[in-house]
Amino acid sequence: MCPGISPNGSSRIVNGPYAAKAPYNAYVVYVDSAMTGFFGGGSLISDRHVLTAAQNIAGYVRWEVGLGSTVFGQLTTQISTQAIAHPSFNMANRANDIGFIVLPSPVVFTELVQPIQLPLQGRTLPYENEEGMVVGFGFNTVNGQVRSDFLKVGYQRVIGDSRCVGIFQITLPNHFCAEDTLQRSNVCNGDLGAAFAVSERRVETLVGIASLITHNCDSINPTGYTRVSPYRQWIRENTGV
């Protein structure tokens, strides 16, 4: 989560506090055939599948997935060589920026490792002005260079589509934007692919995937998310979820 230091001078990141829990959250390292790459986020949706952004998949050949803790050093990892990006993904404008990683071994669900619910088909979530939660181990300062040792959380509210398309070159309704005008929490480098989750009938539900940021995760502009709802059938056909 990005950025900012509290005004009293403490080291606590006021606009990205520590996350109490997010048992679905996955830390994803992705590398290409030359063993170069970066890291991002993802969400466990079954015992074998991690939903993430297609930009974390296309062109890469190996994924290290960490699960099971809000402390980076305590993550349990698996290495996968199988992932599928949406066939119509466009890196230039992030159209159809969604895909999934297939884990080599099924994970065992515990209190610390749980899949997140996906939207019901036909439910076009989230709604304008709805608040959601996004978590990640990404950079936690503006222009940061180091990932967080602890999972951070931000709370953002969905903004109107007209303002969203004025910031990002996106296709509606397959993207939406959200922001935090109070604490200015924001998605940062290393958080792309992470979940935007809302409470749907009191159940945490994955409705967006972090896809677009501006200016090295500044705290002024909204984040752009891939809306999961339009891809429910594609996810089901390819993962059984």
C-alpha positions as CSV (number, residue, x, y, z in Angstrom):
1,M,0.0,0.0,0.0
2,C,1.2,3.5,-0.8
3,P,2.2,6.1,0.5
4,G,2.8,8.7,3.3
5,I,4.0,8.9,6.8
6,S,1.8,10.0,9.7
7,P,2.2,13.7,10.7
8,N,3.5,12.9,14.2
9,G,6.7,11.5,12.8
10,S,6.1,7.8,13.7
11,S,7.0,5.1,11.2
12,R,3.4,3.8,11.0
13,I,2.1,4.2,7.5
14,V,-1.1,6.1,8.2
15,N,-2.7,5.6,4.8
16,G,-1.8,2.0,4.6
17,P,-2.1,0.4,8.0
18,Y,-1.3,-3.2,8.7
19,A,-3.8,-5.8,7.6
20,A,-5.3,-7.9,10.4
21,K,-6.0,-10.8,8.1
22,A,-6.6,-11.7,4.5
23,P,-6.4,-15.5,4.2
24,Y,-7.1,-15.3,0.4
25,N,-4.2,-13.0,-0.3
26,A,-1.3,-14.2,-2.5
27,Y,2.1,-12.7,-3.0
28,V,3.2,-13.4,-6.6
29,V,6.7,-13.2,-8.0
30,Y,6.7,-13.6,-11.8
31,V,9.8,-14.1,-14.0
32,D,10.4,-14.6,-17.7
33,S,12.7,-17.0,-19.5
34,A,15.7,-14.6,-18.8
35,M,14.8,-14.8,-15.1
36,T,13.8,-11.2,-14.9
37,G,10.5,-9.9,-13.6
38,F,8.8,-8.3,-10.6
39,F,6.2,-9.0,-8.0
40,G,2.5,-8.4,-7.5
41,G,-0.6,-9.7,-5.8
42,G,-3.3,-12.3,-6.4
43,S,-6.2,-14.0,-4.7
44,L,-6.8,-17.6,-3.9
45,I,-10.1,-18.7,-5.4
46,S,-9.8,-22.5,-5.0
47,D,-7.3,-25.0,-3.7
48,R,-5.4,-24.8,-7.0
49,H,-6.1,-21.4,-8.5
50,V,-4.9,-17.8,-7.8
51,L,-6.7,-15.1,-9.7
52,T,-4.5,-12.1,-10.7
53,A,-3.9,-9.5,-13.4
54,A,-3.0,-10.8,-16.9
55,Q,0.0,-8.4,-16.8
56,N,1.6,-10.6,-14.2
57,I,1.2,-13.6,-16.5
58,A,1.6,-12.7,-20.2
59,G,5.2,-13.1,-21.3
60,Y,6.3,-14.8,-18.0
61,V,7.1,-18.5,-17.5
62,R,7.4,-19.0,-13.7
63,W,5.4,-17.9,-10.7
64,E,6.3,-18.1,-7.0
65,V,3.1,-17.8,-5.0
66,G,3.2,-17.1,-1.2
67,L,0.2,-17.8,1.0
68,G,-0.8,-18.0,4.6
69,S,0.5,-15.0,6.5
70,T,0.4,-11.2,6.8
71,V,4.1,-11.3,7.6
72,F,6.2,-11.6,4.5
73,G,8.9,-13.9,6.1
74,Q,6.2,-16.4,7.2
75,L,4.6,-17.0,3.8
76,T,4.4,-20.6,2.5
77,T,5.4,-20.7,-1.1
78,Q,4.8,-22.9,-4.2
79,I,6.4,-22.5,-7.6
80,S,4.2,-22.8,-10.6
81,T,5.0,-23.0,-14.3
82,Q,1.4,-22.9,-15.4
83,A,-0.7,-19.8,-15.8
84,I,-3.3,-18.5,-18.2
85,A,-3.9,-14.9,-19.2
86,H,-7.2,-13.9,-20.7
87,P,-6.9,-14.5,-24.5
88,S,-7.9,-10.9,-25.3
89,F,-5.6,-9.2,-22.9
90,N,-4.1,-6.0,-24.2
91,M,-1.0,-4.7,-22.4
92,A,-1.2,-1.3,-24.0
93,N,-4.5,-0.3,-22.4
94,R,-4.9,-3.2,-19.9
95,A,-8.1,-4.4,-21.5
96,N,-9.1,-7.8,-20.1
97,D,-6.4,-7.7,-17.5
98,I,-7.3,-10.9,-15.7
99,G,-5.8,-14.4,-15.5
100,F,-5.0,-17.2,-13.1
101,I,-2.1,-19.2,-11.9
102,V,-2.4,-22.9,-11.4
103,L,-0.7,-24.2,-8.3
104,P,1.2,-27.5,-8.7
105,S,-0.2,-28.9,-5.4
106,P,-3.6,-28.3,-3.8
107,V,-3.4,-26.1,-0.8
108,V,-4.9,-27.2,2.5
109,F,-7.5,-24.7,3.8
110,T,-6.8,-23.4,7.3
111,E,-7.7,-20.3,9.3
112,L,-4.8,-18.6,7.5
113,V,-5.5,-19.9,4.0
114,Q,-8.9,-19.6,2.6
115,P,-10.4,-18.9,-0.9
116,I,-12.3,-15.7,-1.4
117,Q,-15.8,-15.7,-2.8
118,L,-16.4,-14.6,-6.4
119,P,-19.4,-12.5,-7.5
120,L,-22.5,-14.4,-8.5
121,Q,-23.1,-14.5,-12.2
122,G,-25.3,-11.6,-13.2
123,R,-24.3,-9.4,-10.3
124,T,-22.4,-6.4,-11.7
125,L,-20.4,-5.5,-8.6
126,P,-19.1,-3.2,-7.2
127,Y,-21.6,-0.3,-7.2
128,E,-20.6,3.4,-7.5
129,N,-19.7,4.8,-4.1
130,E,-19.3,1.3,-2.6
131,E,-16.3,0.9,-0.3
132,G,-13.9,-1.9,-0.8
133,M,-10.6,-3.2,0.7
134,V,-7.4,-3.8,-1.1
135,V,-4.3,-5.5,0.5
136,G,-0.7,-6.0,-0.6
137,F,3.0,-6.3,0.2
138,G,3.8,-3.6,-2.4
139,F,5.9,-0.5,-1.9
140,N,4.7,1.6,0.9
141,T,6.1,5.0,0.1
142,V,5.8,7.2,-3.0
143,N,8.5,6.3,-5.4
144,G,9.4,3.5,-3.0
145,Q,11.9,0.7,-3.9
146,V,11.3,-1.9,-1.3
147,R,8.3,-4.1,-0.6
148,S,6.6,-4.1,2.8
149,D,7.6,-6.7,5.4
150,F,3.9,-6.7,6.5
151,L,0.7,-6.9,4.6
152,K,-0.9,-3.5,4.3
153,V,-4.5,-2.6,3.7
154,G,-6.3,0.4,2.1
155,Y,-10.0,1.3,2.0
156,Q,-11.2,2.9,-1.2
157,R,-14.6,4.0,-2.5
158,V,-15.7,3.4,-6.1
159,I,-16.0,6.6,-8.2
160,G,-18.1,7.4,-11.2
161,D,-17.3,5.9,-14.6
162,S,-17.1,9.3,-16.3
163,R,-14.2,10.4,-14.1
164,C,-12.5,7.0,-14.4
165,V,-12.4,7.1,-18.2
166,G,-10.9,10.6,-17.9
167,I,-7.9,9.2,-16.1
168,F,-7.3,5.8,-17.8
169,Q,-7.8,4.4,-21.3
170,I,-10.3,1.7,-20.3
171,T,-13.3,-0.1,-21.6
172,L,-16.5,0.1,-19.5
173,P,-17.9,-1.7,-17.7
174,N,-14.9,-4.1,-17.6
175,H,-12.9,-1.6,-15.5
176,F,-13.8,0.6,-12.6
177,C,-11.9,3.1,-10.4
178,A,-11.7,3.6,-6.7
179,E,-9.9,6.0,-4.3
180,D,-9.5,7.0,-0.7
181,T,-10.1,10.7,-0.2
182,L,-9.6,10.4,3.6
183,Q,-6.4,8.6,4.3
184,R,-5.2,8.6,0.7
185,S,-4.3,4.9,0.7
186,N,-3.5,3.7,-2.7
187,V,-2.3,0.7,-4.7
188,C,1.4,0.9,-5.4
189,N,4.1,-0.9,-7.4
190,G,4.1,-4.5,-6.2
191,D,0.3,-4.5,-5.5
192,L,-1.0,-4.9,-9.1
193,G,-3.1,-8.1,-9.4
194,A,-4.3,-7.7,-5.8
195,A,-8.0,-8.0,-4.9
196,F,-10.5,-5.2,-4.4
197,A,-13.0,-6.9,-2.0
198,V,-16.4,-5.8,-0.8
199,S,-18.8,-7.3,1.7
200,E,-21.6,-8.9,-0.3
201,R,-24.3,-10.1,2.1
202,R,-21.7,-10.1,4.8
203,V,-19.3,-12.3,2.8
204,E,-16.0,-10.9,1.6
205,T,-16.2,-11.0,-2.2
206,L,-13.6,-10.4,-4.9
207,V,-15.0,-7.8,-7.3
208,G,-11.9,-6.1,-8.7
209,I,-8.3,-6.8,-9.6
210,A,-5.7,-4.0,-9.3
211,S,-4.8,-3.1,-12.9
212,L,-3.8,0.6,-13.3
213,I,-1.9,3.1,-11.3
214,T,-0.5,6.6,-12.2
215,H,2.8,8.3,-11.3
216,N,4.4,5.6,-9.2
217,C,1.4,5.1,-7.0
218,D,0.8,8.6,-5.9
219,S,-1.9,9.3,-3.4
220,I,-3.9,11.7,-5.5
221,N,-5.2,9.7,-8.4
222,P,-7.6,6.7,-8.2
223,T,-6.6,3.1,-8.9
224,G,-8.1,1.3,-11.9
225,Y,-9.4,-2.2,-11.4
226,T,-10.5,-5.0,-13.7
227,R,-14.1,-5.7,-12.8
228,V,-14.4,-9.5,-12.1
229,S,-18.2,-9.8,-12.9
230,P,-17.9,-9.7,-16.7
231,Y,-15.4,-12.6,-16.5
232,R,-17.3,-15.0,-14.3
233,Q,-18.2,-17.4,-17.1
234,W,-14.6,-17.4,-18.4
235,I,-13.3,-18.1,-14.9
236,R,-15.8,-20.9,-14.4
237,E,-15.0,-22.5,-17.8
238,N,-11.3,-22.5,-17.1
239,T,-11.1,-23.2,-13.4
240,G,-14.4,-24.8,-12.5
241,V,-14.9,-22.1,-9.8
